[in-house]
């Protein structure tokens, strides 16, 4: 894809995903087709989180006094907060922040809800809009001022071991979400200077876009007892003494949908994974004056059998040429197209066309047709998954010479290297390469003989750098 940025902006418009012409920079309108993609994504994430979390909803506004309690946290967001200063024409006694994230909205309530170890663990999540005054160049769905699809989980535990275990659970949940969308990813422990404000440590997921830049698509944070001490979230343990809880939080946003669009799309338009495609199968009747009624009747019959297997299907019976229909279907990224004309009906077959690779084949119209279509959709997902991971893995390089760091990353690669883990050393690498250190991808054994690519000291990690959004 020659000009990915232009393609991405165009496809969001021509495929009816979002409209970025809303008169506030960095805020967009979800159009119906895009909103259906978002809805299918939401439904899947909700199903996963509901297995061990309870869904809830907290207010949008946060009093300045609550936000200010956690100094490190507010410092991390101080340049990004939108403030409400008036109610009507009356100036408020206290400024109210539009949530940049929800720790300082949720944790005062945790301090009221948690009294004893029998109240633990608490595992909740919410699906909300968050607001950040993004000062960098805004990009629809990637770098915005209103995150419209923020799904954040917050948990509280009695021990550090339980919170560490919950971090691993959050990671596994995100793996499943990204696998479901065939989005490849690198998991890394963010460096100290780039972790979530107030967290003990941050685990992040990054993927690569067609322009060679990486995008952070999900984070899992172990908050330790930082917020518990700030908001006095204590519990009576089994021994009868009081202790602070240990907490975690993790969140994903519109960027996940943006990644699925960017990674799988092609010059013709969207290529959607079946899991989120608003229409998984489009049936196109090829009509002539003779036999039209029979063709339409069979199309409706096939539609009903597919719907019985919970396949999202529609018949494109618009009064336009088939070529125009094919163009629209390709642009919208529906995974599979079924063509049926009088000749096909006479031969008791349908023609199916895959969106991902354009392959045409024929299937017999029989009792197994719906199952065969469902199997074809599964194959499409698996092929998208393999293609995306193969391309991703080809874009992850390892270098041992510091001089190779920047040129390798400049070529659109995530570039791995040996690193000592020292902040001063890591920031020096960032300054010299003008790129971001993503953090530790792998911990090295104590007996390793590897040395840091920059300072020559004993290496503790395999880290990585990349061009980032």
C-alpha positions in Angstrom: 0.0 0.0 0.0 1.8 3.1 -1.3 0.2 5.8 0.9 -1.3 4.1 3.9 -2.3 7.3 5.7 -4.3 8.5 2.7 -5.9 5.0 2.2 -6.9 4.8 5.9 -8.6 8.2 5.9 -10.3 7.4 2.6 -11.6 4.0 3.6 -13.1 5.3 6.9 -15.2 7.6 4.7 -16.0 5.5 1.7 -16.8 2.4 3.7 -19.0 4.4 6.1 -17.0 3.7 9.2 -16.8 7.2 10.8 -17.2 10.8 9.8 -14.4 13.0 11.0 -16.0 16.3 9.9 -17.5 16.9 13.4 -16.7 20.5 14.3 -14.3 19.6 17.2 -10.9 18.4 16.2 -10.1 14.8 17.3 -13.8 13.9 17.7 -15.7 11.8 15.2 -19.1 10.4 14.5 -19.6 6.6 14.1 -21.7 5.9 11.0 -24.1 3.0 11.0 -21.8 0.5 9.2 -18.8 1.3 11.4 -21.0 1.3 14.5 -22.1 -2.3 13.6 -18.5 -3.3 13.4 -18.0 -1.7 16.8 -21.1 -3.4 18.2 -19.9 -6.9 17.1 -16.5 -6.1 18.7 -18.2 -5.0 21.9 -20.3 -8.1 22.0 -17.3 -10.4 21.9 -15.3 -8.4 24.4 -18.3 -8.3 26.8 -18.7 -12.0 26.5 -15.1 -12.6 27.5 -15.1 -10.1 30.4 -18.4 -11.3 31.8 -16.8 -14.7 32.5 -15.2 -13.3 35.7 -16.0 -9.5 35.8 -19.1 -7.6 36.6 -20.1 -4.8 34.3 -20.8 -1.4 35.9 -20.9 2.3 35.0 -19.3 5.2 36.8 -19.9 9.0 36.3 -18.1 10.9 33.6 -17.2 13.8 35.8 -14.4 13.6 38.5 -14.0 16.3 41.2 -10.6 18.0 41.0 -9.9 17.1 44.6 -10.2 13.4 43.9 -8.1 13.6 40.7 -5.4 15.6 42.6 -5.1 13.0 45.4 -2.9 10.7 43.3 -0.1 13.1 42.3 1.8 10.8 40.0 -1.4 9.9 38.2 -2.6 13.4 37.6 0.9 14.5 36.6 0.7 11.9 33.8 -2.5 13.4 32.5 -2.2 17.1 33.5 -1.8 18.3 30.0 -4.6 16.2 28.6 -7.5 16.9 31.0 -10.7 18.7 29.9 -12.1 20.8 32.7 -15.8 21.8 33.4 -15.7 25.1 35.1 -19.3 26.3 34.9 -22.8 24.9 35.5 -24.8 27.1 33.1 -23.5 30.6 33.8 -22.6 29.9 37.4 -18.9 29.2 38.1 -18.5 25.9 40.0 -16.9 25.9 43.5 -14.7 23.0 42.3 -13.6 22.2 38.8 -14.8 18.9 37.4 -12.6 16.8 35.0 -14.0 14.8 32.1 -12.4 11.4 32.8 -9.1 10.8 31.0 -9.3 7.4 32.6 -11.3 6.2 35.6 -9.0 5.3 38.5 -9.8 8.4 40.5 -13.6 8.0 39.8 -13.8 4.3 40.8 -11.4 4.0 43.7 -13.2 6.3 46.2 -16.1 4.0 45.8 -13.9 0.9 46.3 -12.9 2.5 49.7 -16.6 2.4 50.6 -17.4 -1.0 49.3 -14.4 -3.0 50.7 -14.4 -3.7 54.4 -13.3 -7.3 54.8 -11.4 -10.0 52.9 -14.8 -11.5 52.2 -15.4 -8.5 49.9 -12.4 -9.5 47.8 -11.6 -9.9 45.0 -13.5 -7.2 43.2 -13.5 -7.4 39.4 -15.5 -4.9 37.5 -15.4 -3.3 34.0 -17.2 -0.6 32.1 -17.6 0.6 28.5 -17.3 4.3 28.4 -16.1 7.4 26.6 -12.9 9.0 27.8 -11.5 12.5 27.0 -7.9 13.5 26.5 -6.8 16.8 25.1 -4.4 15.3 22.6 -1.8 17.8 21.7 -0.1 15.8 19.0 -1.4 15.5 15.4 -4.8 13.8 15.8 -5.7 10.8 13.6 -9.2 9.2 13.4 -9.5 6.2 15.7 -5.7 6.2 16.4 -5.0 9.5 18.2 -8.2 11.2 19.3 -9.6 13.5 21.9 -12.7 11.5 22.6 -12.1 7.8 22.9 -15.6 6.4 22.2 -14.9 2.7 22.7 -12.9 2.5 25.9 -13.4 -0.8 27.7 -11.6 -0.7 31.1 -11.4 -3.3 33.8 -10.5 -2.6 37.5 -9.8 -5.2 40.1 -8.8 -5.3 43.8 -7.2 -8.2 45.7 -5.9 -9.2 49.1 -2.4 -10.1 48.1 0.3 -9.1 45.6 0.4 -12.6 44.3 -3.3 -12.4 43.4 -2.8 -9.1 41.6 0.2 -10.5 39.6 -2.0 -13.5 38.7 -4.8 -11.1 37.5 -2.3 -9.3 35.3 -1.7 -12.6 33.6 -5.4 -13.1 33.2 -5.8 -9.7 31.6 -3.0 -10.6 29.2 -4.7 -13.8 28.2 -8.1 -12.0 27.7 -6.4 -9.5 25.4 -4.6 -12.3 23.5 -8.0 -13.9 22.8 -9.5 -10.6 21.7 -6.7 -9.8 19.3 -6.6 -13.4 18.0 -10.3 -13.2 17.4 -9.6 -10.2 15.1 -6.5 -11.8 13.6 -4.4 -8.9 14.9 -0.7 -9.8 15.5 1.0 -8.3 18.5 4.2 -7.9 20.5 3.9 -8.1 24.3 6.4 -6.0 26.3 6.9 -4.7 29.9 7.0 -1.0 29.4 10.1 0.9 30.6 9.9 2.7 33.9 9.5 6.1 32.2 6.7 5.0 30.0 4.5 2.9 32.4 1.0 4.0 33.4 1.2 6.9 36.0 1.0 5.4 39.4 1.5 1.7 38.3 4.1 -0.6 39.6 4.5 -2.0 36.1 2.7 -1.9 32.7 2.4 -4.7 30.2 1.6 -3.5 26.7 0.5 -4.9 23.3 1.8 -3.3 20.1 1.1 -4.1 16.5 2.5 -2.8 13.2 0.6 -0.9 10.6 1.3 -1.0 6.9 3.4 2.2 7.1 5.8 0.5 9.4 4.7 2.4 12.6 3.7 0.6 15.7 0.5 1.2 17.6 -0.2 0.4 21.3 -3.5 -1.5 21.2 -3.8 -2.6 24.8 -2.3 -2.3 28.3 -2.5 -4.2 31.5 -1.3 -2.4 34.7 -0.4 -3.7 38.1 -1.1 -0.7 40.4 0.3 -2.4 43.5 -1.0 -0.4 46.6 -0.4 3.1 45.1 -4.1 4.0 44.7 -5.2 2.0 47.7 -3.0 4.2 50.0 -4.2 7.3 48.3 -7.9 6.5 48.5 -7.6 4.5 51.8 -8.9 1.2 50.3 -8.3 -1.1 53.2 -9.7 -4.5 54.4 -9.7 -6.6 57.5 -7.7 -9.7 56.7 -8.2 -13.2 58.1 -5.9 -12.4 61.0 -8.1 -9.5 62.1 -5.6 -6.8 61.1 -6.1 -4.2 58.3 -4.1 -4.0 55.1 -4.3 -2.1 51.8 -5.6 -3.9 48.8 -3.6 -4.6 45.7 -5.1 -3.4 42.4 -4.9 -3.9 38.6 -6.5 -2.2 35.7 -6.5 -2.8 31.9 -8.0 -1.1 29.0 -8.5 -1.2 25.2 -10.1 1.3 22.8 -11.1 2.3 19.3 -7.5 1.4 18.3 -8.3 -2.3 18.2 -10.9 -1.7 15.5 -8.6 0.6 13.7 -5.9 -2.1 13.7 -8.2 -4.7 12.2 -9.1 -2.2 9.4 -5.5 -1.2 8.8 -3.8 -4.6 8.9 -6.3 -6.6 6.7 -7.4 -4.0 4.2 -6.2 -3.7 0.7 -6.4 -1.3 -2.3 -10.0 -2.4 -3.0 -11.2 -1.4 0.5 -12.0 -3.2 3.8 -11.2 -6.8 4.5 -13.0 -7.6 7.6 -12.5 -10.7 9.9 -15.8 -12.7 9.9 -16.0 -12.1 13.7 -16.8 -8.4 13.4 -18.1 -8.1 9.8 -21.6 -6.6 9.9 -22.5 -8.9 7.0 -20.5 -12.1 6.9 -22.1 -13.4 3.7 -23.7 -11.3 0.9 -26.0 -13.2 -1.5 -26.1 -11.6 -5.0 -28.9 -12.9 -7.3 -27.9 -12.7 -10.9 -31.3 -12.0 -12.5 -32.7 -12.3 -16.0 -36.3 -12.0 -17.1 -36.5 -15.7 -17.3 -36.2 -17.6 -14.0 -35.9 -14.6 -11.8 -38.6 -15.7 -9.3 -36.9 -19.1 -8.8 -33.5 -17.5 -8.2 -34.9 -15.1 -5.6 -36.8 -17.9 -3.9 -33.6 -20.0 -3.7 -31.6 -17.0 -2.4 -34.1 -16.5 0.4 -34.0 -20.2 1.2 -30.2 -20.2 1.5 -30.4 -17.0 3.6 -32.7 -18.8 6.1 -30.5 -21.8 6.4 -27.4 -19.6 7.0 -29.3 -17.6 9.7 -30.1 -20.8 11.5 -26.3 -21.1 12.1 -26.2 -17.5 13.3 -24.4 -16.3 10.2 -25.0 -12.7 9.5 -26.3 -12.7 5.9 -28.2 -10.4 3.5 -29.4 -10.5 0.0 -28.3 -7.7 -2.3 -31.4 -7.3 -4.4 -30.8 -3.7 -5.4 -31.8 -2.8 -9.0 -28.3 -2.1 -10.2 -25.7 -4.0 -12.2 -23.9 -7.0 -10.5 -20.6 -5.3 -11.1 -21.6 -2.3 -9.0 -22.8 -4.7 -6.2 -19.5 -6.6 -6.3 -17.6 -3.3 -6.0 -19.6 -2.2 -3.0 -19.3 -5.6 -1.3 -15.5 -5.5 -1.7 -15.2 -2.0 -0.4 -17.3 -2.9 2.7 -15.1 -5.9 3.3 -17.8 -8.6 3.7 -15.9 -11.9 4.0 -17.8 -14.0 1.5 -20.0 -13.4 -1.5 -22.5 -15.9 -3.0 -23.6 -15.6 -6.6 -26.6 -17.4 -7.9 -28.1 -17.1 -11.4 -30.5 -19.3 -13.4 -27.7 -21.4 -14.9 -26.3 -22.0 -11.4 -29.7 -23.0 -10.1 -30.2 -25.4 -13.0 -26.8 -27.0 -12.1 -27.7 -27.0 -8.4 -24.7 -25.0 -7.4 -23.7 -21.5 -6.1 -20.5 -19.6 -6.8 -18.7 -18.3 -3.8 -16.1 -15.5 -3.8 -13.7 -14.8 -0.9 -13.0 -11.2 -0.1 -9.6 -11.8 1.4 -8.0 -13.4 -1.7 -10.6 -13.1 -4.4 -10.7 -16.9 -4.9 -13.8 -18.3 -6.6 -15.2 -21.8 -6.1 -18.4 -23.6 -6.4 -20.6 -25.3 -3.7 -23.4 -27.8 -4.3 -26.8 -26.6 -3.1 -27.6 -29.4 -0.6 -28.2 -30.0 3.1 -24.5 -29.4 3.8 -24.4 -25.9 2.1 -24.8 -23.9 5.3 -22.2 -26.0 7.1 -19.8 -25.6 4.2 -20.3 -21.8 4.2 -19.6 -21.7 7.9 -16.4 -23.7 7.4 -15.4 -21.4 4.6 -15.7 -18.4 7.0 -13.5 -20.2 9.6 -10.9 -20.8 6.9 -11.0 -17.1 6.0 -10.3 -16.2 9.6 -7.5 -18.7 9.9 -5.9 -17.5 6.6 -6.2 -13.8 7.7 -4.6 -14.7 11.0 -1.7 -16.6 9.3 -1.1 -13.9 6.7 -1.1 -11.1 9.3 1.3 -13.0 11.7 3.6 -14.0 8.9 3.9 -10.3 7.8 4.3 -9.2 11.4 7.0 -11.8 12.2 8.9 -10.7 9.0 8.9 -7.2 10.5 10.5 -8.1 13.8 14.3 -8.0 13.5 17.1 -8.6 16.0 20.4 -6.6 15.9 23.5 -6.7 17.9 25.2 -3.6 16.6 23.9 -0.3 17.9 24.6 1.3 14.5 21.9 -1.0 13.0 19.2 0.0 15.4 17.9 3.1 13.6 18.2 2.0 10.0 16.5 -1.3 10.8 13.6 0.4 12.6 13.4 3.1 9.9 12.7 0.3 7.4 9.4 -0.3 9.3 10.5 -3.0 11.7 10.2 -3.6 15.4 13.9 -3.9 16.2 15.0 -6.1 19.1 18.3 -5.8 21.0 20.0 -6.6 24.2 19.5 -4.1 27.0 20.7 -3.6 30.5 17.4 -2.1 31.7 18.8 1.1 33.0 16.7 4.2 32.5 19.6 6.4 31.5 20.7 3.9 28.9 17.2 3.4 27.5 16.6 7.1 27.2 20.0 7.6 25.4 18.9 4.9 22.9 15.6 6.8 22.3 17.4 10.1 21.8 20.0 8.7 19.4 17.4 6.8 17.3 14.5 9.3 17.7 12.3 6.3 18.4 10.5 4.7 21.4 11.9 1.9 23.5 8.9 -0.4 23.8 10.4 -2.2 26.8 11.4 -5.7 27.8 10.1 -8.5 25.5 12.0 -11.2 27.2 13.9 -11.5 30.5 17.4 -13.0 30.2 18.9 -15.6 32.6 21.4 -14.5 35.1 24.1 -16.6 33.5 23.7 -14.9 30.1 26.9 -13.6 28.4 24.9 -11.0 26.4 25.8 -7.4 26.9 23.8 -4.2 26.4 23.9 -2.8 22.9 24.5 0.7 24.1 26.6 0.7 27.3 28.2 -2.8 27.2 27.0 -3.8 30.7 25.5 -7.1 31.4 22.2 -7.4 29.5 19.1 -8.2 31.5 16.4 -8.0 28.8 15.7 -8.4 25.1 14.0 -5.0 24.4 12.8 -3.4 21.2 12.4 0.0 19.6 10.1 1.2 16.8 8.6 4.1 15.1 5.3 4.7 16.9 2.1 6.7 16.5 
